[in-house]
Amino acid sequence: MQKSFIKKTRVRLWMAVALLIAGLAWGTTYAAAPKVKIKVWTMNRHDAEYMTAMVNQFNKQNKDNIEIVYQIFTDNYQQTLDLAYATGEAPDVFMDATGVYEKRLPAGDLAALDSYLTPAFKKRFGNGAFLDGINMEKGSIYSLPAIGTTPRLIYNKSIFKRAGIKSPPRTVAEMARDAKLISTKLSKEGIFGYAQNFKNPTQALSRSVDYIMMRSGGVREGYDFKTGKFDFTGYKPILQAYKEIFSSNGAFPGCESLDIDPLRTQFAAGKIGMYISWTHSEPGVYQNQFPTKEAWDMAPLPTIRGVKGSNRINLAGRFWLMNSKTKSPKDAWKVMEFLYSDSLLGGYYERGLGLVMVPSAVKKAKKPETVQKWPAIQFDKHDKIWPNIPLNVRPEGKDMYQVFAEIIFGATDLDRGLADLNARYNQAFDKAVSEHKSTRIVYPNFNPAEPGKVFQK
């Protein structure tokens, strides 16, 4: 009896030890398991404080053993992404911006999201959220709406008042006149009329000149949807106005070498009368990045001769993209779910970091103070979704924004420069179409005031 008891006790002791060892081993393995790192790239800096806090919270609280590595590349975003893809170091999830979608989709670098999207998740985005040519291609969804933005004229109300200007300019001719007037009256104090971030002409002019063109009833990035050809001729009066500003002391000195952030620091210091930038970024910049006591406001972009077209809503249908070559697609999708969540986007909207376009997020959020302080930040009847232009048109030599900058600064004759662009872009387009690298898009009845009609079937 006693021997049997001792034997049973030994067996139980050994079992307990074995379980303890197994438990320790399992615990050690679990604790040591490395987190799945999902690299996320953005070019937004204005929302860095909020996004960093949200990402840190996700990294601490998510139960999927995922760590987001969140990185910001404000300048040369597309070139940095190009290099990352070329070296196999591309991020798992990245923001769409400055033509990234148009370039990466045909290269097969974007993952289709259809297999991850549940009906309930898609319903959050409302009717008309998924559009061929915007975030869909051949029936597959590659991105989702989140935040829309469009340019506005950013102006210093105190400077305008001191210069005797009663209201922001409505035409590009008025803008040139007001810029010169401000510089004439206030340049002795280091205050000048107009500035733009010309260190990178694409960044400077794709947020200003190109949108003025569309709002004036013209083409998008030189492409005429009615004829299916490139035609830069209509940019002439806009470039003339800019040339007048930069050749008559109307512009902030050194503009040609300014990035957007140095420009903003000068605006925050009360040295610049006006410039053009995005609705989604400037409030956050002047609240958090470069706090200012200057009285500033937003106004609609000037036009050539009145509003005959519309402002394109940038990023209206897409925001985050997934790398088709990510090694952890399911984890990357979980990160995208977080980035598109109501809690993240609702907080984004409330803080005035951008105009969120996801109904389920806006419905739960409070009206941001930014809308109350700068009413023109809201989308109005002239802000519309535009169709995409043809892909893979790569003219030899300088691109449209480089030539525009040369015209503005007097290095290239205006008429000759525009004629050269017409010839080279159409030549490159014809070649791309003949090689089946591009498609000629023609909407004979295209109306720049109602560009969304092309999506109606």
Disulfide bonds with the S-S distance in Angstrom:
none
